[in-house]
């Protein structure tokens, strides 16, 4: 009861920090509670909040690093399989490169195309090499072919060219009727060679 009575007689106009020792005990207690609350709030605002932001950033970085670690762990676990896959791909690439003629093999390729046509029963009007076309990874060599024969002979010829051991693609064909049951075929064949800068 004495505390409440002391507080009732105390006026806020009389509050002077220099005379804080003469304040009633309840007023001192409230003052110290407010002061401690202010210090805790200031400490949280200026120190703890910054630490929480840092922790959030580190947690986000942890997630990214964990995902990176899992991806790398997966690669390490599959390293023998990836090496085998790389070896297989290099072998396939080498096999495909061997199918591309080099400069010296172009006459042999022309002979193969000619023998495929004559074997199918076609009569050659012309077979002309066109200028090479430079691409990013390869060089394209177009060959304009004009032949005459029956429908089935033309089909046999196209199938035979597609079955050559070298890569040859057929483009831009036109078929026109000729005498009796003969047809004139004009077709652009393209062969490729690897563009070796070295």
TIPA-34453 format. One record per residue: residue number from 1; chain; x, y, z of N, C-alpha, C in turn. Coordinates in steps of 0.1 Angstrom, whole numbers. Each point is the difference from the previous one (the first is absolute). Layout:
N
+-----+-------+-------+-------+-------+-------+-------+-------+-------+-------+-------+
!   n ! chain !   nc1 !   nc2 !   nc3 !  cac1 !  cac2 !  cac3 !   cc1 !   cc2 !   cc3 !
+-----+-------+-------+-------+-------+-------+-------+-------+-------+-------+-------+
! NUM !     A !     X !     Y !     Z !     X !     Y !     Z !     X !     Y !     Z !
...
+-----+-------+-------+-------+-------+-------+-------+-------+-------+-------+-------+
//
This chain:
198
+-----+-------+-------+-------+-------+-------+-------+-------+-------+-------+-------+
!   n ! chain !   nc1 !   nc2 !   nc3 !  cac1 !  cac2 !  cac3 !   cc1 !   cc2 !   cc3 !
+-----+-------+-------+-------+-------+-------+-------+-------+-------+-------+-------+
!   1 !     A !     8 !   -12 !     0 !    -8 !    12 !     0 !     9 !    12 !     0 !
!   2 !     A !    11 !    -1 !     7 !     9 !    12 !     0 !     5 !     4 !   -13 !
!   3 !     A !     2 !   -10 !    -9 !     5 !     2 !   -14 !   -11 !     9 !    -7 !
!   4 !     A !   -12 !    -4 !     1 !   -11 !     7 !    -8 !    -1 !    14 !     6 !
!   5 !     A !     1 !     1 !    13 !    -1 !    13 !     6 !    11 !     9 !    -4 !
!   6 !     A !    12 !    -5 !    -1 !    12 !     7 !    -4 !    -2 !     5 !   -15 !
!   7 !     A !    -6 !    -9 !    -8 !    -1 !     3 !   -14 !   -11 !    11 !    -1 !
!   8 !     A !   -11 !    -1 !     8 !   -10 !    10 !    -1 !     5 !    14 !     3 !
!   9 !     A !     9 !     1 !     9 !     5 !    13 !     4 !    11 !     5 !   -10 !
!  10 !     A !     4 !    -9 !    -9 !    11 !     3 !    -9 !    -6 !     7 !   -13 !
!  11 !     A !     6 !    11 !    -4 !    -5 !     6 !   -12 !    11 !    -1 !   -11 !
!  12 !     A !    -4 !    -1 !   -12 !     9 !    -2 !   -11 !     8 !    13 !    -2 !
!  13 !     A !    -5 !    11 !     4 !     8 !    13 !    -1 !    12 !    -1 !     9 !
!  14 !     A !    -1 !    -8 !    10 !    12 !    -1 !    10 !    10 !   -10 !    -5 !
!  15 !     A !    -2 !    -6 !   -12 !    10 !   -10 !    -5 !    12 !     7 !    -5 !
!  16 !     A !    11 !    -2 !     7 !    13 !     5 !    -5 !     9 !   -12 !     1 !
!  17 !     A !     8 !    -2 !   -11 !     9 !   -12 !     0 !    11 !     2 !    11 !
!  18 !     A !     3 !    12 !     3 !    10 !     2 !    11 !    -5 !    -4 !    14 !
!  19 !     A !   -13 !     1 !     1 !    -5 !    -4 !    13 !    -8 !   -13 !    -1 !
!  20 !     A !     5 !    -9 !    -9 !    -7 !   -13 !    -2 !     0 !    -9 !    13 !
!  21 !     A !    10 !     2 !     8 !     1 !    -8 !    12 !   -12 !     3 !    10 !
!  22 !     A !    -6 !    11 !    -1 !   -11 !     4 !     9 !   -13 !    -4 !    -5 !
!  23 !     A !    -1 !    -6 !   -12 !   -13 !    -4 !    -6 !    -5 !   -11 !     8 !
!  24 !     A !   -13 !    -2 !     0 !    -6 !   -11 !     6 !     4 !   -13 !    -7 !
!  25 !     A !     0 !   -11 !     8 !     5 !   -13 !    -5 !    -8 !    -5 !   -13 !
!  26 !     A !   -12 !     2 !     0 !    -9 !    -4 !   -11 !     4 !     8 !   -13 !
!  27 !     A !     2 !    13 !     2 !     4 !     8 !   -12 !    14 !    -4 !    -5 !
!  28 !     A !     9 !    -3 !    10 !    14 !    -4 !    -4 !    -2 !   -14 !    -8 !
!  29 !     A !    -8 !    -8 !     5 !    -2 !   -13 !    -7 !    -5 !     1 !   -14 !
!  30 !     A !   -10 !     9 !    -2 !    -6 !     2 !   -13 !    10 !     7 !    -9 !
!  31 !     A !     8 !     9 !     5 !    10 !     7 !    -8 !    10 !   -10 !    -5 !
!  32 !     A !     5 !    -9 !     9 !    10 !    -9 !    -4 !    -6 !   -10 !   -10 !
!  33 !     A !   -12 !    -4 !     2 !    -6 !   -10 !   -10 !    -1 !     7 !   -14 !
!  34 !     A !    -4 !    13 !     0 !    -1 !     7 !   -13 !    14 !     1 !    -6 !
!  35 !     A !    10 !     3 !     9 !    14 !     2 !    -5 !     5 !   -14 !    -5 !
!  36 !     A !    -2 !   -11 !     7 !     4 !   -13 !    -5 !    -7 !    -4 !   -13 !
!  37 !     A !   -13 !     3 !    -1 !    -7 !    -3 !   -12 !     5 !     8 !   -12 !
!  38 !     A !     3 !    13 !     3 !     6 !     8 !   -11 !    14 !    -5 !    -4 !
!  39 !     A !     8 !    -4 !     9 !    13 !    -6 !    -3 !    -1 !   -13 !    -8 !
!  40 !     A !    -9 !    -8 !     4 !    -3 !   -13 !    -7 !    -5 !     2 !   -14 !
!  41 !     A !   -10 !    10 !    -1 !    -5 !     3 !   -13 !    11 !     6 !   -10 !
!  42 !     A !     8 !     9 !     6 !    11 !     6 !    -8 !    10 !   -11 !    -4 !
!  43 !     A !     3 !    -9 !     9 !    10 !   -11 !    -3 !    -6 !    -9 !   -11 !
!  44 !     A !   -13 !    -3 !     1 !    -6 !    -9 !   -10 !     0 !     8 !   -13 !
!  45 !     A !    -4 !    12 !    -1 !    -1 !     8 !   -12 !    14 !     1 !    -7 !
!  46 !     A !    10 !     4 !     8 !    13 !     3 !    -6 !     9 !   -12 !    -2 !
!  47 !     A !    -2 !   -10 !     8 !    10 !   -11 !     0 !    -7 !   -13 !    -4 !
!  48 !     A !   -10 !    -4 !     6 !    -6 !   -13 !    -2 !    -7 !     0 !   -14 !
!  49 !     A !    -6 !    11 !    -4 !    -7 !     0 !   -13 !    10 !    -2 !   -11 !
!  50 !     A !    12 !     7 !     1 !    10 !    -2 !   -10 !     5 !   -14 !    -1 !
!  51 !     A !     1 !    -6 !    12 !     5 !   -14 !     1 !   -11 !   -10 !    -7 !
!  52 !     A !   -13 !     3 !     2 !   -10 !    -8 !    -6 !     1 !     1 !   -15 !
!  53 !     A !     2 !    12 !    -5 !     1 !     2 !   -15 !    12 !    -8 !    -5 !
!  54 !     A !    11 !     0 !     8 !    12 !    -7 !    -4 !    -3 !   -15 !     0 !
!  55 !     A !    -7 !    -5 !    10 !    -3 !   -14 !     1 !    -9 !    -4 !   -12 !
!  56 !     A !   -10 !     9 !    -3 !    -9 !    -3 !   -12 !     9 !    -2 !   -13 !
!  57 !     A !     9 !     9 !    -2 !     9 !     0 !   -11 !     8 !   -13 !     0 !
!  58 !     A !     6 !    -3 !    11 !     8 !   -12 !     1 !    -9 !   -13 !    -2 !
!  59 !     A !   -12 !     0 !     5 !    -9 !   -11 !    -2 !    -3 !    -2 !   -15 !
!  60 !     A !    -3 !    11 !    -7 !    -2 !     0 !   -14 !    12 !    -5 !    -8 !
!  61 !     A !    12 !     4 !     4 !    12 !    -4 !    -6 !     2 !   -15 !     3 !
!  62 !     A !    -3 !    -5 !    12 !     1 !   -14 !     3 !    -8 !    -8 !    -9 !
!  63 !     A !   -12 !     4 !    -3 !    -9 !    -8 !    -9 !     6 !    -1 !   -14 !
!  64 !     A !     6 !    11 !    -5 !     6 !     0 !   -13 !    13 !    -9 !     0 !
!  65 !     A !     8 !     2 !    11 !    12 !    -9 !     0 !    -4 !   -14 !     2 !
!  66 !     A !   -11 !    -3 !     7 !    -4 !   -14 !     2 !    -4 !    -6 !   -14 !
!  67 !     A !    -8 !     8 !    -8 !    -4 !    -5 !   -13 !    12 !    -2 !    -9 !
!  68 !     A !    10 !     9 !     1 !    12 !    -1 !    -8 !     8 !   -13 !     4 !
!  69 !     A !     1 !    -2 !    13 !     7 !   -11 !     5 !    -7 !   -13 !    -4 !
!  70 !     A !   -14 !    -1 !     0 !    -7 !   -12 !    -4 !     2 !    -2 !   -15 !
!  71 !     A !     1 !    10 !    -8 !     2 !    -2 !   -15 !    14 !    -5 !    -2 !
!  72 !     A !    10 !     6 !     7 !    14 !    -5 !    -2 !     2 !   -14 !     6 !
!  73 !     A !    -7 !    -3 !    11 !     1 !   -14 !     5 !    -6 !   -10 !    -9 !
!  74 !     A !   -11 !     4 !    -7 !    -6 !    -8 !   -10 !     9 !    -3 !   -12 !
!  75 !     A !     7 !    11 !    -4 !    10 !    -1 !   -11 !    11 !    -9 !     4 !
!  76 !     A !     5 !     2 !    12 !    11 !    -9 !     5 !    -4 !   -14 !     1 !
!  77 !     A !   -12 !    -3 !     5 !    -5 !   -13 !     1 !    -2 !    -7 !   -14 !
!  78 !     A !    -3 !     8 !   -10 !    -2 !    -5 !   -13 !    12 !     2 !   -10 !
!  79 !     A !    11 !     4 !     6 !    12 !     3 !    -8 !     4 !   -11 !    -9 !
!  80 !     A !     1 !   -13 !     5 !     4 !   -10 !   -10 !   -10 !    -2 !   -12 !
!  81 !     A !   -13 !     2 !     3 !   -10 !    -1 !   -10 !     1 !    11 !   -10 !
!  82 !     A !     3 !    12 !     5 !     2 !    12 !    -8 !    12 !    -1 !    -9 !
!  83 !     A !    11 !    -6 !     6 !    12 !    -2 !    -8 !    -2 !   -10 !   -11 !
!  84 !     A !    -8 !   -11 !     3 !    -3 !   -10 !   -10 !    -9 !     6 !   -11 !
!  85 !     A !    -9 !     9 !     4 !    -9 !     7 !   -10 !     9 !     9 !    -9 !
!  86 !     A !    10 !     7 !     6 !     8 !     8 !    -8 !     9 !    -8 !   -10 !
!  87 !     A !     5 !   -11 !     5 !     7 !    -9 !    -9 !    -8 !    -5 !   -12 !
!  88 !     A !   -13 !    -4 !     4 !    -9 !    -5 !   -11 !    -3 !    12 !   -10 !
!  89 !     A !    -2 !    12 !     5 !    -3 !    11 !    -9 !    12 !     3 !    -9 !
!  90 !     A !    12 !    -1 !     6 !    12 !     3 !    -8 !     1 !   -11 !   -11 !
!  91 !     A !    -3 !   -12 !     3 !     0 !   -11 !   -10 !   -10 !     2 !   -11 !
!  92 !     A !   -12 !     4 !     4 !   -11 !     3 !    -9 !     4 !    12 !    -9 !
!  93 !     A !     6 !    10 !     6 !     5 !    12 !    -8 !    10 !    -4 !   -10 !
!  94 !     A !    10 !    -9 !     5 !    10 !    -4 !   -10 !    -6 !    -8 !   -11 !
!  95 !     A !   -10 !    -9 !     3 !    -6 !    -8 !   -11 !    -8 !    10 !    -9 !
!  96 !     A !    -6 !    10 !     5 !    -7 !     9 !    -9 !    10 !     8 !    -9 !
!  97 !     A !    11 !     4 !     6 !    11 !     7 !    -7 !     5 !    -8 !   -11 !
!  98 !     A !     1 !   -14 !     2 !     6 !    -8 !   -10 !   -10 !    -2 !   -12 !
!  99 !     A !   -13 !     3 !     3 !   -10 !     0 !   -11 !     1 !    13 !    -9 !
! 100 !     A !     6 !    10 !     5 !     1 !    12 !    -7 !    13 !    -1 !    -9 !
! 101 !     A !    -2 !     2 !   -13 !    12 !    -1 !    -9 !    10 !    11 !     2 !
! 102 !     A !    12 !    -3 !    -2 !    11 !    10 !     0 !     1 !     6 !   -14 !
! 103 !     A !     9 !     9 !    -2 !     1 !     6 !   -14 !     4 !   -11 !   -10 !
! 104 !     A !     8 !   -10 !     4 !     5 !   -10 !    -9 !   -10 !   -10 !    -3 !
! 105 !     A !   -11 !    -1 !     8 !   -10 !   -11 !    -2 !   -11 !     5 !    -8 !
! 106 !     A !    -1 !    12 !    -4 !   -11 !     5 !    -8 !    -1 !    -7 !   -14 !
! 107 !     A !    11 !    -2 !    -7 !    -1 !    -8 !   -13 !    -5 !   -14 !     3 !
! 108 !     A !     3 !    -6 !    11 !    -5 !   -13 !     3 !   -15 !     0 !     3 !
! 109 !     A !    -4 !    11 !     6 !   -14 !     2 !     3 !    -8 !     2 !   -13 !
! 110 !     A !     5 !     7 !    -9 !    -6 !     2 !   -14 !    -1 !   -13 !    -7 !
! 111 !     A !    10 !    -8 !     1 !     0 !   -13 !    -6 !   -11 !    -9 !     6 !
! 112 !     A !    -1 !     0 !    13 !   -10 !    -7 !     7 !   -14 !     4 !    -4 !
! 113 !     A !    -3 !    13 !    -2 !   -13 !     5 !    -4 !    -2 !    -4 !   -14 !
! 114 !     A !    10 !     1 !    -9 !    -2 !    -4 !   -14 !    -2 !   -15 !    -1 !
! 115 !     A !     7 !    -8 !     7 !    -2 !   -15 !     0 !   -13 !    -4 !     5 !
! 116 !     A !    -5 !     7 !    11 !   -13 !    -2 !     5 !   -11 !     3 !   -10 !
! 117 !     A !     2 !    11 !    -8 !   -10 !     3 !   -10 !     0 !    -9 !   -12 !
! 118 !     A !    12 !    -4 !    -5 !     1 !    -9 !   -11 !    -5 !   -14 !     4 !
! 119 !     A !     3 !    -4 !    13 !    -5 !   -13 !     5 !   -15 !     0 !     1 !
! 120 !     A !    -6 !    11 !     2 !   -15 !     1 !     0 !    -6 !     0 !   -14 !
! 121 !     A !     9 !     2 !   -10 !    -5 !     0 !   -14 !    -3 !    14 !    -5 !
! 122 !     A !     6 !    11 !     7 !    -2 !    13 !    -4 !    10 !     5 !   -11 !
! 123 !     A !    -4 !    10 !    -7 !     9 !     6 !   -10 !     3 !    14 !     5 !
! 124 !     A !    13 !     3 !     2 !     4 !    13 !     6 !     1 !    10 !   -11 !
! 125 !     A !    -7 !    12 !     2 !     2 !    11 !    -9 !    11 !     9 !     5 !
! 126 !     A !     1 !     2 !    13 !    11 !     8 !     5 !     2 !    -2 !    15 !
! 127 !     A !    12 !     2 !     5 !     3 !     0 !    14 !    10 !    10 !     2 !
! 128 !     A !    -4 !    11 !     7 !     9 !    12 !     2 !     3 !     3 !    14 !
! 129 !     A !    12 !     3 !     3 !     4 !     5 !    14 !    -3 !    15 !     0 !
! 130 !     A !    -7 !     5 !    10 !    -3 !    14 !     2 !    10 !     5 !    10 !
! 131 !     A !     2 !    13 !     2 !     9 !     6 !     9 !    -3 !    -4 !    15 !
! 132 !     A !    10 !    -2 !     8 !    -1 !    -4 !    14 !    -7 !    11 !     8 !
! 133 !     A !    -8 !    -3 !    10 !    -6 !     9 !     9 !     5 !    -2 !    14 !
! 134 !     A !     6 !    11 !     5 !     6 !    -1 !    13 !   -10 !     2 !    11 !
! 135 !     A !    -1 !    -9 !     9 !    -9 !     1 !    12 !     8 !     1 !    12 !
! 136 !     A !    -6 !     1 !    12 !     7 !     2 !    12 !     9 !   -11 !     4 !
! 137 !     A !    -5 !   -13 !    -1 !     8 !   -11 !     4 !     4 !   -10 !   -11 !
! 138 !     A !    -6 !     3 !   -12 !     3 !    -9 !   -11 !     0 !     7 !   -13 !
! 139 !     A !     4 !    -7 !   -11 !     0 !     6 !   -13 !   -10 !    -9 !    -9 !
! 140 !     A !    -9 !     7 !    -7 !   -10 !    -7 !    -8 !     5 !     0 !   -14 !
! 141 !     A !    -1 !   -11 !    -7 !     4 !    -1 !   -14 !   -13 !    -5 !    -8 !
! 142 !     A !    -6 !    10 !    -7 !   -12 !    -4 !    -8 !     4 !    -6 !   -13 !
! 143 !     A !    -8 !   -10 !    -5 !     2 !    -7 !   -12 !   -13 !     0 !    -8 !
! 144 !     A !     0 !     6 !   -11 !   -13 !     0 !    -8 !     0 !   -12 !   -10 !
! 145 !     A !   -10 !    -8 !     1 !    -1 !   -12 !    -7 !   -12 !     0 !    -9 !
! 146 !     A !     1 !    -4 !   -13 !   -11 !    -1 !    -9 !     1 !   -14 !    -6 !
! 147 !     A !   -11 !    -8 !     1 !     0 !   -14 !    -5 !   -14 !    -2 !    -7 !
! 148 !     A !     0 !   -11 !    -7 !   -12 !    -4 !    -7 !    -2 !   -15 !     2 !
! 149 !     A !   -13 !    -4 !     3 !    -3 !   -14 !     2 !   -15 !    -1 !     3 !
! 150 !     A !    -4 !   -13 !     3 !   -14 !    -2 !     4 !    -2 !     3 !    15 !
! 151 !     A !   -12 !     0 !     4 !    -4 !     4 !    13 !     7 !    -9 !    11 !
! 152 !     A !     0 !   -13 !    -3 !     6 !   -10 !    10 !    15 !     2 !     0 !
! 153 !     A !     6 !     3 !   -12 !    15 !     2 !     0 !     4 !    12 !     8 !
! 154 !     A !    -9 !    11 !    -1 !     3 !    12 !     8 !    -1 !    -3 !    15 !
! 155 !     A !   -10 !    -8 !     3 !    -1 !    -4 !    14 !    11 !    -8 !     5 !
! 156 !     A !     5 !    -9 !    -8 !    12 !    -9 !     4 !    12 !     9 !     1 !
! 157 !     A !     2 !    10 !    -9 !    11 !     9 !     1 !     0 !     8 !    13 !
! 158 !     A !   -11 !     6 !     3 !    -1 !     8 !    12 !     2 !    -8 !    12 !
! 159 !     A !    -5 !   -12 !     1 !     2 !    -9 !    11 !    15 !    -4 !     1 !
! 160 !     A !     6 !    -3 !   -11 !    14 !    -3 !     0 !     9 !    11 !     5 !
! 161 !     A !    -3 !    13 !    -4 !     8 !    11 !     4 !    -2 !     2 !    15 !
! 162 !     A !   -12 !    -2 !     5 !    -2 !     1 !    15 !     7 !   -11 !     7 !
! 163 !     A !     3 !   -11 !    -6 !     7 !   -11 !     7 !    15 !     0 !    -2 !
! 164 !     A !     5 !    11 !    -6 !    15 !     0 !    -1 !     7 !     2 !    13 !
! 165 !     A !    12 !    -5 !     2 !     6 !     0 !    13 !     4 !    14 !     4 !
! 166 !     A !     0 !    10 !    -9 !     3 !    14 !     3 !   -13 !     7 !     1 !
! 167 !     A !     0 !    11 !     8 !   -12 !     8 !     2 !    -3 !     8 !   -13 !
! 168 !     A !   -11 !    -3 !    -6 !    -5 !     8 !   -12 !   -14 !     2 !     2 !
! 169 !     A !    -4 !    13 !    -1 !   -15 !     3 !     1 !    -5 !     5 !   -14 !
! 170 !     A !   -12 !    -2 !    -3 !    -6 !     3 !   -13 !   -10 !    12 !     2 !
! 171 !     A !     0 !    10 !    -8 !    -8 !    12 !     1 !    -5 !     4 !   -14 !
! 172 !     A !   -10 !     9 !     1 !    -5 !     8 !   -12 !    -1 !    -9 !   -13 !
! 173 !     A !    -8 !   -10 !     1 !    -1 !    -8 !   -12 !   -12 !     4 !    -9 !
! 174 !     A !     1 !    -2 !   -13 !   -11 !     2 !    -9 !     0 !   -12 !   -10 !
! 175 !     A !   -12 !    -5 !    -2 !    -2 !   -12 !    -9 !    -9 !     5 !   -12 !
! 176 !     A !     5 !    -2 !   -12 !    -8 !     4 !   -12 !    -1 !   -12 !    -9 !
! 177 !     A !   -12 !    -1 !    -7 !    -1 !   -12 !    -9 !     9 !     2 !   -12 !
! 178 !     A !     6 !   -11 !    -5 !     8 !     0 !   -12 !    -7 !    -9 !   -10 !
! 179 !     A !     8 !    -6 !    -9 !    -6 !    -8 !   -10 !    -5 !   -13 !     6 !
! 180 !     A !   -11 !    -6 !    -6 !    -6 !   -13 !     4 !    -2 !     0 !    15 !
! 181 !     A !     5 !   -10 !     7 !    -2 !    -1 !    15 !    11 !     5 !     8 !
! 182 !     A !     9 !     8 !    -6 !    12 !     5 !     6 !    -4 !    14 !     7 !
! 183 !     A !     8 !     2 !    11 !    -1 !    13 !     7 !    13 !     6 !     2 !
! 184 !     A !     1 !    14 !    -1 !    12 !     7 !     3 !     0 !     5 !    14 !
! 185 !     A !    10 !    -4 !     7 !     2 !     4 !    15 !    11 !    10 !     1 !
! 186 !     A !    -2 !    12 !     5 !    10 !     9 !     4 !     0 !     1 !    15 !
! 187 !     A !    11 !    -2 !     6 !     1 !    -1 !    15 !    13 !     6 !     5 !
! 188 !     A !     0 !     6 !    11 !    12 !     6 !     6 !     4 !    -9 !    12 !
! 189 !     A !    12 !    -6 !    -1 !     5 !    -8 !    10 !    10 !     8 !     8 !
! 190 !     A !     0 !    -1 !    13 !    10 !     7 !     8 !     7 !   -10 !     9 !
! 191 !     A !    14 !     2 !    -1 !     8 !    -8 !     9 !     7 !    10 !     9 !
! 192 !     A !     6 !    -5 !    11 !     5 !     9 !    10 !    14 !    -5 !     4 !
! 193 !     A !     8 !     9 !     5 !    13 !    -3 !     6 !     2 !     9 !    12 !
! 194 !     A !     7 !    -6 !    10 !     3 !     7 !    12 !     9 !    12 !    -3 !
! 195 !     A !    -3 !    11 !     6 !     8 !    12 !    -2 !    10 !     0 !    11 !
! 196 !     A !    12 !    -4 !    -3 !    11 !    -1 !     9 !     9 !    12 !    -2 !
! 197 !     A !    -1 !     9 !    10 !     8 !    13 !    -1 !    15 !    -3 !     2 !
! 198 !     A !     4 !   -11 !     6 !    14 !    -3 !     2 !     6 !    -6 !   -13 !
+-----+-------+-------+-------+-------+-------+-------+-------+-------+-------+-------+
//
